[in-house]
Structures are given as structure tokens and as C-alpha cells.
Amino acid sequence: MSQVLRLAAAALTGLCVLCLTACGGGSDSAPSTPTPEQLASASVPGLMTFTKDVIDTQTSEGSDPRSLDGIVPPVSDSAEPWVFQ
């Protein structure tokens, strides 16, 4: 009986290993393009470019407001202050 249990345990282990290798490692071949929110959160120039683009696209008072969810302004203790032009 112990030989049957060993065989069943080995089969179960093999099945688990097979399942784990089948579900891992799938990646996209092309790198994903960063979203505007990611670009705005990456650097101060990116945030300023994002802000200018939002202002330029909001041309009328009837435009819907743009959500700012997902944007975390970058913070630096050593960088010079950014001049908005």
C-alpha cells in the first residue's frame, strides 16, 4: 500500500509542478506605452506638459473636467524650483 501512496504522491507532485510552470512567464512582446498619468507622475517637466495639454484641450466652458486620479506629483528635496512658462 505504501508504494501506491508514493506513486500517487509523485503523480500529484508532478501535476502541481506542471500546473505551476504552465501559468507563469507570459509577457507581452511589445512594451506598453506609459499613460499620461504615469508621465505626469514621473517628473516635473512631465507634470507641466500634462498640465499644459489639459489646459489646451479644455477650450470651452462646456467641456467636461479631466480626472486627476492616479497622478502623484513628483517631489524632490534637491531639485531647483520649476518655472512654469
VMD Tcl script that builds the backbone (N, CA, C; Angstrom):
set m [mol new atoms 255]
animate dup $m
set s [atomselect $m all]
$s set {name element resname resid chain x y z} {
  {N N MET 1 A 0.815 -1.187 0.000}
  {CA C MET 1 A 0.000 0.000 0.000}
  {C C MET 1 A 0.863 1.257 0.000}
  {N N SER 2 A 1.992 1.244 0.680}
  {CA C SER 2 A 2.836 2.431 0.730}
  {C C SER 2 A 3.418 2.757 -0.631}
  {N N GLN 3 A 3.604 1.752 -1.481}
  {CA C GLN 3 A 4.112 2.011 -2.829}
  {C C GLN 3 A 3.046 2.742 -3.657}
  {N N VAL 4 A 1.793 2.428 -3.452}
  {CA C VAL 4 A 0.697 3.110 -4.146}
  {C C VAL 4 A 0.618 4.561 -3.687}
  {N N LEU 5 A 0.799 4.783 -2.382}
  {CA C LEU 5 A 0.784 6.157 -1.865}
  {C C LEU 5 A 1.959 6.968 -2.409}
  {N N ARG 6 A 3.133 6.339 -2.508}
  {CA C ARG 6 A 4.297 7.038 -3.072}
  {C C ARG 6 A 4.050 7.395 -4.530}
  {N N LEU 7 A 3.478 6.466 -5.275}
  {CA C LEU 7 A 3.186 6.722 -6.681}
  {C C LEU 7 A 2.152 7.843 -6.821}
  {N N ALA 8 A 1.136 7.835 -5.973}
  {CA C ALA 8 A 0.118 8.890 -6.004}
  {C C ALA 8 A 0.721 10.239 -5.610}
  {N N ALA 9 A 1.586 10.243 -4.610}
  {CA C ALA 9 A 2.243 11.494 -4.195}
  {C C ALA 9 A 3.149 12.015 -5.297}
  {N N ALA 10 A 3.877 11.129 -5.960}
  {CA C ALA 10 A 4.752 11.545 -7.058}
  {C C ALA 10 A 3.927 12.097 -8.220}
  {N N ALA 11 A 2.807 11.452 -8.524}
  {CA C ALA 11 A 1.941 11.921 -9.603}
  {C C ALA 11 A 1.337 13.281 -9.260}
  {N N LEU 12 A 0.911 13.454 -8.016}
  {CA C LEU 12 A 0.349 14.724 -7.579}
  {C C LEU 12 A 1.404 15.835 -7.612}
  {N N THR 13 A 2.608 15.524 -7.183}
  {CA C THR 13 A 3.706 16.494 -7.221}
  {C C THR 13 A 4.005 16.898 -8.667}
  {N N GLY 14 A 4.064 15.906 -9.539}
  {CA C GLY 14 A 4.305 16.194 -10.952}
  {C C GLY 14 A 3.209 17.050 -11.554}
  {N N LEU 15 A 1.971 16.785 -11.196}
  {CA C LEU 15 A 0.851 17.579 -11.676}
  {C C LEU 15 A 0.928 19.020 -11.178}
  {N N CYS 16 A 1.305 19.190 -9.902}
  {CA C CYS 16 A 1.457 20.542 -9.340}
  {C C CYS 16 A 2.564 21.312 -10.052}
  {N N VAL 17 A 3.694 20.663 -10.294}
  {CA C VAL 17 A 4.811 21.316 -10.994}
  {C C VAL 17 A 4.389 21.696 -12.405}
  {N N LEU 18 A 3.676 20.812 -13.080}
  {CA C LEU 18 A 3.205 21.086 -14.429}
  {C C LEU 18 A 2.249 22.283 -14.444}
  {N N CYS 19 A 1.355 22.333 -13.480}
  {CA C CYS 19 A 0.413 23.453 -13.407}
  {C C CYS 19 A 1.119 24.773 -13.117}
  {N N LEU 20 A 2.108 24.742 -12.234}
  {CA C LEU 20 A 2.825 25.976 -11.895}
  {C C LEU 20 A 3.658 26.483 -13.055}
  {N N THR 21 A 4.254 25.605 -13.824}
  {CA C THR 21 A 5.046 26.060 -14.965}
  {C C THR 21 A 4.164 26.533 -16.105}
  {N N ALA 22 A 2.957 26.044 -16.188}
  {CA C ALA 22 A 2.054 26.448 -17.269}
  {C C ALA 22 A 1.498 27.850 -17.053}
  {N N CYS 23 A 1.415 28.321 -15.816}
  {CA C CYS 23 A 0.765 29.601 -15.568}
  {C C CYS 23 A 1.742 30.762 -15.424}
  {N N GLY 24 A 3.022 30.544 -15.504}
  {CA C GLY 24 A 3.952 31.644 -15.273}
  {C C GLY 24 A 4.712 32.050 -16.513}
  {N N GLY 25 A 5.223 33.294 -16.499}
  {CA C GLY 25 A 6.152 33.736 -17.520}
  {C C GLY 25 A 5.544 34.348 -18.763}
  {N N GLY 26 A 4.256 34.434 -18.875}
  {CA C GLY 26 A 3.671 35.037 -20.063}
  {C C GLY 26 A 3.875 36.533 -20.057}
  {N N SER 27 A 4.544 37.063 -21.086}
  {CA C SER 27 A 4.757 38.511 -21.138}
  {C C SER 27 A 4.425 39.013 -22.533}
  {N N ASP 28 A 4.098 40.274 -22.613}
  {CA C ASP 28 A 3.808 40.885 -23.899}
  {C C ASP 28 A 5.102 41.087 -24.656}
  {N N SER 29 A 5.041 40.946 -25.961}
  {CA C SER 29 A 6.246 41.130 -26.758}
  {C C SER 29 A 6.585 42.608 -26.930}
  {N N ALA 30 A 5.580 43.457 -26.967}
  {CA C ALA 30 A 5.811 44.889 -27.132}
  {C C ALA 30 A 5.685 45.591 -25.783}
  {N N PRO 31 A 6.597 46.528 -25.486}
  {CA C PRO 31 A 6.471 47.261 -24.221}
  {C C PRO 31 A 5.244 48.165 -24.249}
  {N N SER 32 A 4.635 48.313 -23.104}
  {CA C SER 32 A 3.435 49.144 -23.044}
  {C C SER 32 A 3.811 50.625 -23.036}
  {N N THR 33 A 2.958 51.421 -23.649}
  {CA C THR 33 A 3.172 52.866 -23.691}
  {C C THR 33 A 2.682 53.464 -22.384}
  {N N PRO 34 A 3.502 54.313 -21.745}
  {CA C PRO 34 A 3.060 54.910 -20.482}
  {C C PRO 34 A 1.825 55.794 -20.682}
  {N N THR 35 A 0.948 55.766 -19.707}
  {CA C THR 35 A -0.254 56.598 -19.758}
  {C C THR 35 A 0.117 58.048 -19.445}
  {N N PRO 36 A -0.738 58.997 -19.795}
  {CA C PRO 36 A -0.454 60.397 -19.439}
  {C C PRO 36 A -0.283 60.582 -17.930}
  {N N GLU 37 A -1.023 59.803 -17.136}
  {CA C GLU 37 A -0.896 59.900 -15.683}
  {C C GLU 37 A 0.487 59.441 -15.220}
  {N N GLN 38 A 1.011 58.386 -15.834}
  {CA C GLN 38 A 2.344 57.902 -15.476}
  {C C GLN 38 A 3.412 58.907 -15.878}
  {N N LEU 39 A 3.254 59.515 -17.052}
  {CA C LEU 39 A 4.221 60.521 -17.489}
  {C C LEU 39 A 4.187 61.748 -16.583}
  {N N ALA 40 A 2.986 62.144 -16.153}
  {CA C ALA 40 A 2.856 63.312 -15.280}
  {C C ALA 40 A 3.445 63.022 -13.902}
  {N N SER 41 A 3.381 61.785 -13.451}
  {CA C SER 41 A 3.908 61.434 -12.134}
  {C C SER 41 A 5.407 61.195 -12.150}
  {N N ALA 42 A 5.994 61.037 -13.328}
  {CA C ALA 42 A 7.405 60.671 -13.423}
  {C C ALA 42 A 8.356 61.841 -13.148}
  {N N SER 43 A 7.992 63.040 -13.597}
  {CA C SER 43 A 8.904 64.176 -13.432}
  {C C SER 43 A 8.119 65.476 -13.457}
  {N N VAL 44 A 8.771 66.543 -13.014}
  {CA C VAL 44 A 8.133 67.854 -13.030}
  {C C VAL 44 A 7.892 68.316 -14.468}
  {N N PRO 45 A 8.850 68.175 -15.392}
  {CA C PRO 45 A 8.543 68.557 -16.779}
  {C C PRO 45 A 7.373 67.751 -17.357}
  {N N GLY 46 A 7.276 66.481 -17.002}
  {CA C GLY 46 A 6.143 65.675 -17.454}
  {C C GLY 46 A 4.834 66.178 -16.894}
  {N N LEU 47 A 4.840 66.599 -15.623}
  {CA C LEU 47 A 3.642 67.156 -14.991}
  {C C LEU 47 A 3.249 68.477 -15.656}
  {N N MET 48 A 4.231 69.303 -15.967}
  {CA C MET 48 A 3.939 70.584 -16.610}
  {C C MET 48 A 3.402 70.375 -18.030}
  {N N THR 49 A 3.961 69.412 -18.759}
  {CA C THR 49 A 3.462 69.102 -20.098}
  {C C THR 49 A 2.030 68.595 -20.019}
  {N N PHE 50 A 1.755 67.735 -19.060}
  {CA C PHE 50 A 0.404 67.223 -18.859}
  {C C PHE 50 A -0.555 68.368 -18.549}
  {N N THR 51 A -0.140 69.277 -17.669}
  {CA C THR 51 A -0.984 70.408 -17.287}
  {C C THR 51 A -1.278 71.305 -18.495}
  {N N LYS 52 A -0.252 71.594 -19.275}
  {CA C LYS 52 A -0.456 72.420 -20.467}
  {C C LYS 52 A -1.408 71.733 -21.444}
  {N N ASP 53 A -1.266 70.429 -21.633}
  {CA C ASP 53 A -2.147 69.703 -22.543}
  {C C ASP 53 A -3.594 69.724 -22.057}
  {N N VAL 54 A -3.794 69.590 -20.765}
  {CA C VAL 54 A -5.156 69.628 -20.212}
  {C C VAL 54 A -5.761 71.015 -20.403}
  {N N ILE 55 A -4.969 72.045 -20.155}
  {CA C ILE 55 A -5.467 73.416 -20.326}
  {C C ILE 55 A -5.792 73.677 -21.798}
  {N N ASP 56 A -4.944 73.201 -22.703}
  {CA C ASP 56 A -5.181 73.423 -24.129}
  {C C ASP 56 A -6.417 72.696 -24.634}
  {N N THR 57 A -6.721 71.534 -24.085}
  {CA C THR 57 A -7.883 70.777 -24.564}
  {C C THR 57 A -9.183 71.255 -23.940}
  {N N GLN 58 A -9.133 71.959 -22.835}
  {CA C GLN 58 A -10.340 72.487 -22.187}
  {C C GLN 58 A -10.602 73.874 -22.745}
  {N N THR 59 A -11.097 73.933 -23.974}
  {CA C THR 59 A -11.233 75.212 -24.665}
  {C C THR 59 A -12.528 75.944 -24.365}
  {N N SER 60 A -13.545 75.227 -23.942}
  {CA C SER 60 A -14.812 75.911 -23.691}
  {C C SER 60 A -15.319 75.584 -22.296}
  {N N GLU 61 A -16.235 76.396 -21.849}
  {CA C GLU 61 A -16.800 76.164 -20.517}
  {C C GLU 61 A -17.691 74.936 -20.489}
  {N N GLY 62 A -18.102 74.453 -21.653}
  {CA C GLY 62 A -18.957 73.281 -21.724}
  {C C GLY 62 A -18.197 71.966 -21.681}
  {N N SER 63 A -16.860 72.025 -21.669}
  {CA C SER 63 A -16.050 70.808 -21.647}
  {C C SER 63 A -16.163 70.108 -20.301}
  {N N ASP 64 A -16.112 68.784 -20.351}
  {CA C ASP 64 A -16.119 68.014 -19.106}
  {C C ASP 64 A -14.758 68.118 -18.429}
  {N N PRO 65 A -14.725 68.175 -17.104}
  {CA C PRO 65 A -13.441 68.252 -16.405}
  {C C PRO 65 A -12.647 66.959 -16.554}
  {N N ARG 66 A -11.352 67.066 -16.525}
  {CA C ARG 66 A -10.442 65.921 -16.649}
  {C C ARG 66 A -10.157 65.393 -15.267}
  {N N SER 67 A -10.295 64.083 -15.086}
  {CA C SER 67 A -9.996 63.461 -13.798}
  {C C SER 67 A -8.492 63.438 -13.566}
  {N N LEU 68 A -8.087 63.668 -12.348}
  {CA C LEU 68 A -6.670 63.639 -11.989}
  {C C LEU 68 A -6.321 62.422 -11.144}
  {N N ASP 69 A -7.196 61.418 -11.154}
  {CA C ASP 69 A -6.913 60.192 -10.407}
  {C C ASP 69 A -5.662 59.532 -10.960}
  {N N GLY 70 A -4.836 59.051 -10.095}
  {CA C GLY 70 A -3.634 58.333 -10.494}
  {C C GLY 70 A -2.417 59.217 -10.677}
  {N N ILE 71 A -2.547 60.515 -10.522}
  {CA C ILE 71 A -1.400 61.408 -10.675}
  {C C ILE 71 A -0.859 61.748 -9.296}
  {N N VAL 72 A 0.413 61.434 -9.104}
  {CA C VAL 72 A 1.103 61.758 -7.857}
  {C C VAL 72 A 2.238 62.705 -8.235}
  {N N PRO 73 A 2.112 63.985 -7.900}
  {CA C PRO 73 A 3.160 64.937 -8.295}
  {C C PRO 73 A 4.522 64.534 -7.744}
  {N N PRO 74 A 5.559 64.638 -8.574}
  {CA C PRO 74 A 6.898 64.289 -8.119}
  {C C PRO 74 A 7.408 65.290 -7.085}
  {N N VAL 75 A 8.196 64.793 -6.137}
  {CA C VAL 75 A 8.746 65.631 -5.072}
  {C C VAL 75 A 10.249 65.414 -5.021}
  {N N SER 76 A 10.994 66.500 -4.927}
  {CA C SER 76 A 12.443 66.406 -4.810}
  {C C SER 76 A 12.929 67.440 -3.799}
  {N N ASP 77 A 13.812 67.016 -2.919}
  {CA C ASP 77 A 14.386 67.933 -1.938}
  {C C ASP 77 A 15.602 68.663 -2.490}
  {N N SER 78 A 16.154 68.167 -3.595}
  {CA C SER 78 A 17.393 68.760 -4.091}
  {C C SER 78 A 17.235 69.498 -5.417}
  {N N ALA 79 A 16.135 69.317 -6.122}
  {CA C ALA 79 A 15.956 69.953 -7.425}
  {C C ALA 79 A 15.587 71.420 -7.266}
  {N N GLU 80 A 15.952 72.188 -8.275}
  {CA C GLU 80 A 15.602 73.605 -8.299}
  {C C GLU 80 A 14.099 73.753 -8.552}
  {N N PRO 81 A 13.497 74.826 -8.073}
  {CA C PRO 81 A 12.075 75.048 -8.329}
  {C C PRO 81 A 11.795 75.153 -9.841}
  {N N TRP 82 A 10.658 74.633 -10.266}
  {CA C TRP 82 A 10.296 74.653 -11.672}
  {C C TRP 82 A 9.591 75.969 -11.999}
  {N N VAL 83 A 9.998 76.581 -13.109}
  {CA C VAL 83 A 9.378 77.819 -13.553}
  {C C VAL 83 A 8.364 77.476 -14.625}
  {N N PHE 84 A 7.107 77.777 -14.353}
  {CA C PHE 84 A 6.043 77.490 -15.312}
  {C C PHE 84 A 5.980 78.613 -16.309}
  {N N GLN 85 A 6.150 78.307 -17.592}
  {CA C GLN 85 A 6.177 79.330 -18.638}
  {C C GLN 85 A 4.957 79.245 -19.505}
}
mol reanalyze $m
mol bondsrecalc $m
mol representation Tube
mol addrep $m
